[in-house]
Amino acid sequence: MKTVFVTVGTTSFDELIENITSSEAVQAVKARGYERLVLQVGRGSLLPPADSCPNIRLEAFRFKDSIAEDIGQADLVISHAGAGSCLEALGAGKPLLVVINDKLMNNHQLELAAQLYTDSHLLYCTCSTLTETLRTMDLSVLQPFLPGQPKNFANFLDKALGVQ
């Protein structure tokens, strides 16, 4: 069963959960052949019940000791732009769509996502463009992010955050 896994990490990102469970976004997900939507909602105030999206199999939880299994079972990962969540999905070799929380001040998440996008490792959007991105995205352009190179990643982070 083709699965989309959505994660907000340890944060709260209700706007992402609201948008991904909207009828328009669910329709876009279904049109791409996905049948299951698994949501990790973190500290948010929303925990959608399984029957809240009638056209797709929906599962939602707040936290687990590890989301590695959920990522491993996913055909697409949609994530907030936290470095840990991005690296976990990319390290698992999964197509990744990052949703920027544009309500955050001093948003280093945007810089990280933009650099990983420039390097063809992920796609990114905001909540307001999520549904359109789901409709039009081309996952075939994504290149693997090679794990096991901490020096390269440290250099990448320096570059993304403007330290270099």
C-alpha positions as CSV (number, residue, x, y, z in Angstrom):
1,M,0.0,0.0,0.0
2,K,1.7,3.3,-1.1
3,T,2.2,5.4,2.0
4,V,3.0,9.0,2.7
5,F,4.6,9.6,6.1
6,V,4.3,13.1,7.5
7,T,6.5,14.2,10.5
8,V,6.7,17.4,12.5
9,G,9.5,16.1,14.7
10,T,9.3,17.2,18.4
11,T,7.7,20.5,17.5
12,S,4.1,21.7,16.9
13,F,3.1,22.4,13.3
14,D,-0.7,22.3,13.2
15,E,-0.8,24.2,10.0
16,L,1.0,21.3,8.2
17,I,-1.4,18.8,9.7
18,E,-4.4,20.9,8.8
19,N,-3.2,21.3,5.2
20,I,-2.2,17.7,4.5
21,T,-5.6,16.4,5.8
22,S,-7.6,18.9,3.8
23,S,-9.8,17.4,1.1
24,E,-7.7,19.1,-1.7
25,A,-4.4,17.7,-0.4
26,V,-5.8,14.2,0.2
27,Q,-7.2,14.3,-3.4
28,A,-3.7,15.3,-4.7
29,V,-2.1,12.5,-2.7
30,K,-4.7,9.9,-3.9
31,A,-4.2,11.1,-7.5
32,R,-0.6,10.1,-7.2
33,G,-1.6,6.6,-6.1
34,Y,-0.9,6.9,-2.4
35,E,-3.5,5.0,-0.3
36,R,-2.2,5.5,3.3
37,L,-1.3,8.7,5.2
38,V,0.6,8.3,8.5
39,L,0.9,11.5,10.6
40,Q,3.4,12.1,13.4
41,V,1.9,15.3,15.0
42,G,4.3,16.0,17.8
43,R,3.2,18.5,20.4
44,G,0.5,20.0,18.2
45,S,-3.1,20.5,19.3
46,L,-4.4,18.4,16.4
47,L,-4.6,14.6,16.4
48,P,-6.9,13.7,13.5
49,P,-9.1,10.6,14.0
50,A,-8.8,7.8,11.5
51,D,-12.2,8.6,10.0
52,S,-11.4,12.3,9.4
53,C,-10.2,11.6,5.9
54,P,-12.7,9.3,4.3
55,N,-10.9,8.8,1.0
56,I,-7.6,7.5,2.4
57,R,-6.4,5.3,5.2
58,L,-5.3,7.7,8.0
59,E,-3.2,6.9,11.0
60,A,-1.9,9.5,13.5
61,F,0.3,9.5,16.6
62,R,2.2,12.1,18.6
63,F,5.5,10.4,19.4
64,K,7.3,7.1,19.2
65,D,10.8,6.1,20.4
66,S,11.8,5.9,16.8
67,I,10.1,6.8,13.5
68,A,12.7,4.9,11.5
69,E,10.1,2.1,10.7
70,D,7.5,4.7,9.6
71,I,10.1,6.3,7.3
72,G,11.2,2.9,6.1
73,Q,7.7,1.9,5.1
74,A,7.0,5.3,3.4
75,D,7.0,5.9,-0.3
76,L,7.1,9.6,0.3
77,V,8.1,11.6,3.4
78,I,6.7,15.0,4.1
79,S,8.5,16.7,6.9
80,H,9.0,20.0,8.6
81,A,12.5,21.4,7.9
82,G,14.2,20.3,11.0
83,A,17.7,19.1,10.3
84,G,17.2,15.8,12.2
85,S,14.0,14.9,10.4
86,C,15.5,15.8,7.0
87,L,18.6,13.8,7.5
88,E,16.7,10.8,8.8
89,A,14.5,10.7,5.7
90,L,17.3,11.4,3.3
91,G,19.6,8.8,5.0
92,A,16.8,6.2,4.5
93,G,16.8,7.1,0.7
94,K,13.3,8.3,0.7
95,P,11.8,11.0,-1.5
96,L,11.4,14.0,0.7
97,L,9.1,17.0,0.5
98,V,9.9,19.6,3.1
99,V,7.2,22.0,4.3
100,I,8.7,25.3,5.6
101,N,7.0,26.8,8.6
102,D,7.0,30.4,7.3
103,K,5.6,31.6,10.6
104,L,8.9,31.1,12.4
105,M,11.2,34.1,12.9
106,N,14.9,33.8,11.9
107,N,14.0,30.8,9.8
108,H,17.2,28.7,9.4
109,Q,14.9,25.9,8.2
110,L,14.4,27.7,5.0
111,E,18.2,28.0,4.4
112,L,18.7,24.3,5.0
113,A,15.8,23.2,2.8
114,A,16.9,25.7,0.0
115,Q,20.4,24.3,0.0
116,L,19.3,20.7,-0.1
117,Y,16.8,21.6,-2.9
118,T,19.6,23.3,-4.8
119,D,21.6,20.1,-4.5
120,S,18.6,18.1,-5.8
121,H,18.1,16.1,-2.6
122,L,14.6,17.3,-1.8
123,L,11.6,19.4,-2.8
124,Y,10.2,22.1,-0.6
125,C,7.1,24.3,-0.3
126,T,5.1,26.2,2.3
127,C,1.7,25.2,3.7
128,S,0.0,27.5,1.3
129,T,1.7,25.8,-1.7
130,L,1.5,22.2,-0.4
131,T,-1.5,21.0,-2.4
132,E,-0.2,22.5,-5.7
133,T,3.3,21.0,-5.0
134,L,1.7,17.6,-4.4
135,R,-0.1,17.9,-7.7
136,T,2.9,19.0,-9.8
137,M,6.0,17.6,-8.0
138,D,8.5,15.5,-10.0
139,L,10.2,13.1,-7.6
140,S,12.4,11.7,-10.4
141,V,14.7,14.7,-10.3
142,L,15.8,13.9,-6.7
143,Q,19.4,12.7,-6.2
144,P,20.5,10.5,-3.2
145,F,22.1,12.2,-0.2
146,L,25.1,10.0,0.5
147,P,25.3,9.1,4.2
148,G,28.4,8.5,6.3
149,Q,30.3,11.6,5.4
150,P,30.1,13.8,8.6
151,K,32.8,16.3,7.4
152,N,30.8,16.9,4.2
153,F,27.7,17.4,6.2
154,A,29.4,19.8,8.5
155,N,30.6,21.8,5.5
156,F,27.2,21.6,4.0
157,L,25.6,23.0,7.2
158,D,28.2,25.8,7.4
159,K,27.4,26.7,3.8
160,A,23.6,26.5,4.3
161,L,23.7,28.6,7.4
162,G,26.1,31.1,6.0
163,V,28.9,30.3,8.4
164,Q,31.5,29.7,5.7
